[in-house]
Amino acid sequence: MKTGPYLASAPVSSVCNSEIHTWNGYKKRSPVLCALWTPEGRRLLTGNKKGEYAVLSGLAFNLLHQFANIETAVNGLTWVETQWMKNETDLLLSACGDGKVYYFQSNMVCIKEVAAHDQPVRALSMSPPASKFVTCSDDGTLKVWDIQKPAAAEMTFTGHGHNVTTCHWHPTMSLVASGSNDRHVRLWDVRSKTALTDINNVHRNTVLRVQWNMNGNWLLSGGKDSLIKLIDIRTLKELYTFEGHKKDVTSIDWHPHHAQLFVSCGADTTIKFWIVGHQSTTQHGHNVCEPVADKLEAHGIPSTRFTSTNVQDVKWHPLGHLVASAGQDSACKIWGRKKTSLFTKGTTETTV
């Protein structure tokens, strides 16, 4: 068995499929749609379909604060660090089902609302220096906003033919990726205000999530076809297909320190962990990877009174030692690493 520095540097050592805590204290029983750690990891924020927000301690996972803004779905959250702004505290931005983006101070007081779209805002993402953000909506558009002057959008992108379900800003460049019901992944240049390229034939159904890797070269996407795809934007070619989910891939998130490791969740009630290139085989011209570990029935079981037990969202802790998940069962769960050994797919115990 290898120990010491090897384990510390091995991506598999950061797999978090051991349940630590479950919180389901929302006043209104409703699916929890999104989760977000604060940048230092001291708080975990969640939002549900009824417009309620909960703030949990990042240490004891007890409830610190719970509030409701308006009764509309909280579809996405992003944190804005504003040290570069004068006399400003950090902000929380919330993308909601009424087509608006809400600004909250760090004490969770709503200070501003932006009428961003005519239909529900499905996602939002911050630019690398937190001065702008992008939103996407069921109205088929993406819009770029100035964080300090959001009275009107700086630009609008209209290339998708259907609802835009997801968007993510590149970690270092003025480049935005988006996915839509039209099954296409598109790249947009914010500086030139133009569409760069259309990566079609990536998925066979709606694209539900896109996310850039920290290396800036890899773009990950998950869709209703139950597949996850990894694209190298330098060549615009597919590198790997990740197969394992049985239903919609509802969320994906790269590990904050291991560039090859990511977590996903789906409508099949599972959370899965993947390492780029792990157990890769060639099938029908695609390099197919299998999960390195998973957690079955992570949120509820089919016999419960809930007709759906989707896992709606997953997020790594900024330190990479915990994963938070949000589910259709009105619960938020915290997952940690195994203490005595490493576990691979299913319940088989292995050593590295």
ZIHUFEN-V344838 format. One record per residue. N is the residue number from 1. OMEGA is omega in degrees with one decimal (* if undefined). NEAR is the number of other C-alpha atoms within 12 Angstrom. Layout:
{{N/OMEGA/NEAR} {N/OMEGA/NEAR}}
This chain:
{{1/178.2/10} {2/-178.0/15} {3/173.5/14} {4/-174.4/11} {5/-178.3/10} {6/-179.0/13} {7/-178.6/18} {8/-176.6/18} {9/-177.9/18} {10/179.5/21} {11/-177.2/33} {12/179.8/39} {13/-178.9/38} {14/177.6/42} {15/-176.2/43} {16/179.7/44} {17/176.5/44} {18/-176.6/31} {19/-179.5/27} {20/-173.5/24} {21/173.7/25} {22/175.9/26} {23/178.3/33} {24/-174.6/32} {25/177.3/28} {26/179.2/29} {27/178.7/19} {28/179.4/23} {29/-175.2/20} {30/179.1/30} {31/173.2/39} {32/-170.5/43} {33/-174.9/44} {34/177.9/45} {35/-178.6/42} {36/172.3/42} {37/169.9/36} {38/-172.6/30} {39/179.3/26} {40/176.2/17} {41/-176.6/27} {42/177.8/21} {43/175.5/29} {44/-178.6/45} {45/176.7/48} {46/177.5/52} {47/-177.6/51} {48/-173.7/46} {49/-179.6/34} {50/177.6/29} {51/177.4/34} {52/176.5/35} {53/175.0/46} {54/177.1/40} {55/-178.6/34} {56/174.4/34} {57/177.5/24} {58/-179.8/30} {59/-178.4/19} {60/178.8/18} {61/174.1/29} {62/-178.8/24} {63/176.2/24} {64/-175.2/23} {65/176.2/23} {66/-177.3/27} {67/176.5/27} {68/177.9/26} {69/170.1/30} {70/-174.0/23} {71/175.7/19} {72/-173.3/29} {73/173.0/34} {74/-172.3/43} {75/-178.5/44} {76/179.4/50} {77/171.8/39} {78/-177.5/40} {79/-178.0/36} {80/174.7/35} {81/-169.0/27} {82/179.6/24} {83/-177.7/14} {84/177.2/14} {85/179.6/16} {86/174.8/10} {87/179.5/8} {88/171.9/16} {89/177.6/21} {90/-175.4/26} {91/169.3/32} {92/176.5/41} {93/-176.4/43} {94/177.2/52} {95/-169.4/44} {96/-175.4/44} {97/177.5/34} {98/179.1/31} {99/-177.2/31} {100/171.0/35} {101/-178.0/47} {102/176.6/37} {103/174.7/31} {104/171.0/29} {105/-178.1/21} {106/175.1/24} {107/175.3/19} {108/172.7/28} {109/-179.8/22} {110/-176.5/22} {111/-177.2/19} {112/171.2/23} {113/-177.0/26} {114/176.6/30} {115/-170.3/26} {116/-175.2/40} {117/177.3/35} {118/-180.0/22} {119/-174.6/26} {120/172.8/33} {121/-174.7/42} {122/-178.7/45} {123/172.3/49} {124/-176.1/48} {125/-178.1/43} {126/171.9/38} {127/-178.1/31} {128/166.5/23} {129/-166.8/22} {130/179.9/29} {131/-179.8/24} {132/172.5/31} {133/179.9/42} {134/176.8/49} {135/173.6/54} {136/-169.1/50} {137/175.1/42} {138/178.2/32} {139/175.3/30} {140/-177.4/31} {141/165.2/38} {142/179.1/51} {143/177.9/41} {144/-174.6/39} {145/170.2/31} {146/-174.7/23} {147/-178.2/36} {148/-178.4/23} {149/-174.9/16} {150/-178.3/26} {151/178.6/17} {152/179.9/17} {153/177.6/24} {154/178.4/23} {155/179.4/26} {156/177.1/27} {157/-172.3/33} {158/-175.0/26} {159/-178.3/29} {160/-178.9/36} {161/-176.9/23} {162/178.0/24} {163/174.7/32} {164/-170.0/43} {165/-173.5/45} {166/175.4/47} {167/178.0/45} {168/-179.6/46} {169/178.8/41} {170/-176.0/34} {171/-177.8/24} {172/-173.6/19} {173/177.2/23} {174/-174.7/29} {175/-178.3/35} {176/173.8/45} {177/179.5/50} {178/176.0/56} {179/-170.1/48} {180/172.9/45} {181/179.1/30} {182/176.2/30} {183/-178.2/33} {184/168.1/35} {185/-177.7/47} {186/176.3/43} {187/-175.9/38} {188/177.6/36} {189/-176.9/24} {190/-178.1/28} {191/-178.4/15} {192/178.7/13} {193/-178.0/21} {194/172.6/21} {195/-178.8/25} {196/-176.7/23} {197/177.1/22} {198/179.1/24} {199/-178.2/32} {200/179.9/25} {201/175.9/21} {202/179.8/36} {203/179.5/35} {204/179.6/23} {205/-176.5/26} {206/173.1/36} {207/-174.9/44} {208/-178.5/47} {209/166.1/49} {210/176.2/46} {211/176.5/42} {212/170.2/38} {213/179.3/33} {214/179.8/25} {215/176.9/23} {216/-176.8/26} {217/-176.0/25} {218/175.0/30} {219/-178.4/47} {220/178.3/52} {221/176.8/52} {222/-174.0/47} {223/178.7/43} {224/176.8/33} {225/178.4/31} {226/-177.4/32} {227/171.4/38} {228/-177.3/52} {229/175.7/43} {230/-178.3/42} {231/171.2/36} {232/-174.0/21} {233/176.8/27} {234/179.5/14} {235/-175.2/14} {236/178.9/23} {237/175.7/22} {238/177.2/28} {239/-176.8/30} {240/167.4/34} {241/-179.0/39} {242/-176.8/44} {243/178.9/33} {244/176.7/33} {245/179.6/37} {246/179.8/24} {247/-176.4/27} {248/170.0/36} {249/-171.1/43} {250/179.7/45} {251/176.3/48} {252/178.6/46} {253/177.0/44} {254/174.6/39} {255/-175.7/37} {256/-176.6/26} {257/177.5/24} {258/-172.7/29} {259/-176.5/29} {260/-174.0/31} {261/172.9/35} {262/179.7/46} {263/177.2/51} {264/174.9/57} {265/-175.0/51} {266/178.3/45} {267/176.9/39} {268/177.1/33} {269/-173.6/36} {270/167.8/41} {271/-177.0/52} {272/179.6/45} {273/-173.3/45} {274/171.4/45} {275/-177.7/34} {276/179.5/34} {277/-177.2/23} {278/178.2/26} {279/-177.5/21} {280/174.4/21} {281/179.3/18} {282/179.8/16} {283/178.4/13} {284/177.0/8} {285/179.3/11} {286/171.9/19} {287/-172.0/25} {288/178.3/28} {289/175.6/29} {290/179.2/29} {291/177.1/36} {292/177.4/40} {293/176.5/39} {294/175.1/35} {295/-179.2/36} {296/179.6/30} {297/-177.1/28} {298/178.7/41} {299/177.5/42} {300/176.9/31} {301/-175.6/22} {302/-177.0/19} {303/-179.4/11} {304/-177.8/13} {305/178.3/11} {306/-178.9/18} {307/179.7/15} {308/179.4/25} {309/179.5/34} {310/163.2/39} {311/-169.5/45} {312/-174.4/46} {313/173.8/45} {314/179.3/47} {315/172.7/44} {316/167.6/41} {317/-179.4/35} {318/177.7/25} {319/175.5/21} {320/-177.5/33} {321/179.8/31} {322/172.1/35} {323/173.7/46} {324/177.1/51} {325/178.5/56} {326/-171.9/50} {327/176.8/46} {328/-178.7/40} {329/178.5/38} {330/-176.0/36} {331/168.6/37} {332/-177.6/47} {333/177.2/44} {334/-178.1/40} {335/-179.5/35} {336/-178.4/26} {337/172.6/25} {338/-174.6/25} {339/-170.5/16} {340/-177.2/11} {341/177.4/24} {342/-178.2/31} {343/175.0/28} {344/-172.8/32} {345/-177.6/26} {346/-177.8/22} {347/-179.1/17} {348/-178.0/13} {349/-179.6/15} {350/174.0/19} {351/-177.6/16} {352/*/19}}
